[in-house]
Amino acid sequence: MRRLFVLGTLFALVSPRLARAEDLKIGYVDMQRAVAETEDGRKARASLKKVFDQKQKELDEQQENFKKKKEDFDKKRTLLTADKVREKENELQGEFEKVQQSYLRHQRDLQEKEGEVMQKILERMNRIINKIAVSENFSMIFDSTRGGLVFAKPHLELTNELIRRYNSGEGAEGGKAPAKPGAAPAKPAAPPAKK
């Protein structure tokens, strides 16, 4: 009798935990892949690549110009006085620092541009993820690219759904909202009046 009481008490204590564990629904997305596979992500990468290529061309020209000046100086070094050598070395050092500053400035500009573009895409993706979480009753959705997620079953991955919804226009400010089953289709908005 005492054993039944102890087993009954243990079962009563364990049952709420089991019930709560069954209510827990977890999913994950690969945000890096999602950004890379959306139309906006591809356009952003192409646009950033154009900017990068242009800035790289400028840097290459500056480096080539510096290299020519240095080679020219190295050839004439023995013909110059000590004062002229120091003067030319200081000039070359200034040129080298300008090239380095250009490189750092270009790198910073590219990072800022990438941050601006990616922030908009990620904000929109987060709105979609929130909608998925609410509509499908997810307790948690993780980003698998940020580390920490070592293993998850493939059926818990939501990346393809995120990409599909993003490319269909969902989550855009003033964009499409997900249609509810049985709801009448939304009427298209009237075009803005011309000024």
C-alpha positions in Angstrom: 0.0 0.0 0.0 2.8 2.3 0.9 4.5 1.5 -2.4 1.4 2.5 -4.4 1.3 5.8 -2.4 4.9 6.5 -3.2 4.5 5.6 -6.9 1.3 7.7 -7.1 3.1 10.7 -5.6 6.1 10.3 -8.0 3.8 10.0 -11.0 1.9 13.1 -9.9 5.1 15.0 -9.6 6.5 13.8 -13.0 3.2 14.2 -15.0 3.2 18.0 -15.1 6.8 18.0 -16.3 6.0 15.5 -19.1 2.9 17.6 -20.1 5.0 20.8 -20.2 7.7 19.0 -22.3 5.1 17.9 -24.8 3.9 21.5 -25.2 7.4 22.7 -26.0 7.8 23.1 -29.8 11.2 24.1 -31.1 12.4 25.0 -34.5 15.5 26.5 -36.2 16.5 28.5 -39.2 19.8 29.0 -41.0 19.7 32.8 -41.3 22.9 32.9 -43.4 21.4 30.6 -46.0 18.1 32.3 -45.8 19.6 35.7 -46.6 21.7 34.2 -49.4 18.7 32.5 -51.0 16.2 35.4 -51.0 15.8 37.6 -54.0 16.7 40.7 -51.8 19.8 38.9 -50.4 21.0 38.0 -53.9 20.5 41.6 -55.1 22.2 43.0 -52.1 25.2 40.7 -52.6 25.4 41.7 -56.2 25.2 45.4 -55.4 27.8 45.1 -52.6 30.1 43.2 -55.0 29.9 46.0 -57.5 30.8 48.6 -54.9 33.6 46.3 -53.6 35.0 45.8 -57.0 35.0 49.5 -57.7 36.7 50.3 -54.4 39.2 47.4 -55.0 40.1 48.9 -58.4 40.8 52.3 -56.7 43.0 50.6 -54.1 44.8 48.6 -56.7 45.6 51.8 -58.7 46.8 53.6 -55.5 49.0 50.6 -54.6 50.4 50.4 -58.1 51.1 54.1 -58.1 52.9 53.8 -54.7 54.9 50.8 -55.9 56.1 52.7 -59.0 57.1 55.7 -56.9 59.0 53.4 -54.5 60.8 51.5 -57.3 61.7 54.8 -58.9 63.1 56.1 -55.6 65.0 52.9 -55.0 66.7 53.3 -58.4 67.7 57.0 -57.8 68.5 56.6 -54.1 72.3 56.4 -54.6 72.2 59.6 -56.7 70.4 61.7 -54.1 71.9 63.6 -51.1 71.1 62.3 -47.6 68.6 65.2 -47.1 66.8 64.4 -50.4 66.7 60.7 -49.4 65.1 61.5 -46.1 62.6 63.9 -47.8 61.7 61.2 -50.4 61.4 58.5 -47.7 59.0 60.8 -45.7 57.0 61.4 -48.9 56.8 57.7 -49.6 55.8 57.0 -45.9 53.0 59.6 -46.3 51.8 57.9 -49.6 51.9 54.5 -47.9 49.8 55.8 -45.0 47.3 57.3 -47.5 46.9 53.9 -49.2 46.4 52.3 -45.8 43.8 54.9 -44.8 42.0 54.4 -48.1 41.9 50.7 -47.5 40.5 51.1 -44.0 38.0 53.7 -45.1 36.8 51.5 -48.0 36.5 48.5 -45.7 34.5 50.6 -43.1 32.2 51.9 -45.9 31.6 48.4 -47.2 30.8 47.1 -43.7 28.4 50.0 -43.1 26.6 49.4 -46.4 26.4 45.7 -45.8 25.1 46.3 -42.3 22.4 48.7 -43.6 21.2 46.3 -46.3 21.4 43.2 -44.1 19.6 44.9 -41.2 16.5 45.6 -43.4 16.5 42.0 -44.6 17.0 40.5 -41.1 14.3 42.7 -39.6 11.8 41.5 -42.2 12.9 37.9 -41.6 12.4 38.3 -37.9 8.9 39.6 -38.5 8.2 36.4 -40.6 9.8 34.2 -38.0 7.6 35.8 -35.3 4.5 35.1 -37.4 5.5 31.5 -37.9 6.2 31.0 -34.2 2.8 32.5 -33.3 0.7 30.7 -36.0 2.4 27.3 -35.5 2.7 27.6 -31.7 6.5 27.4 -31.5 8.0 27.9 -28.1 11.5 28.7 -29.5 13.1 29.2 -32.9 16.9 29.2 -33.0 19.4 30.6 -35.5 21.6 27.6 -36.4 24.4 29.9 -37.8 25.0 31.7 -34.5 26.5 28.6 -32.9 25.2 26.6 -30.0 23.0 24.3 -32.0 24.9 21.1 -32.4 22.1 18.8 -33.6 18.5 19.1 -34.5 16.2 16.9 -36.5 15.7 18.1 -40.1 11.9 18.3 -39.8 12.4 21.1 -37.3 14.2 23.4 -39.8 12.2 26.3 -41.0 14.7 27.9 -43.4 12.9 26.9 -46.6 9.6 28.2 -45.2 11.2 31.5 -44.2 12.7 31.9 -47.7 9.4 31.0 -49.4 7.5 33.5 -47.3 10.1 36.2 -47.7 10.2 35.9 -51.5 6.4 35.9 -51.6 6.4 39.4 -50.1 5.4 38.5 -46.5 6.9 40.6 -43.7 7.5 43.7 -45.9 6.3 46.9 -44.4 2.9 47.4 -45.9 3.5 44.1 -47.7 1.4 41.0 -47.8 0.1 39.5 -44.6 -0.3 35.7 -44.4 -3.8 34.7 -45.4 -5.9 32.9 -42.8 -7.6 29.8 -43.8 -11.2 30.5 -44.8 -10.7 34.2 -44.8 -11.7 36.3 -47.8 -8.8 37.5 -50.0 -7.6 41.0 -49.1 -8.5 43.7 -51.5 -5.6 45.4 -53.3 -4.7 48.8 -52.0 -5.7 51.8 -54.2 -2.7 53.3 -56.1 -1.4 56.5 -54.5 -2.7 59.7 -56.0 -0.4 61.5 -58.4 0.8 64.9 -57.3 
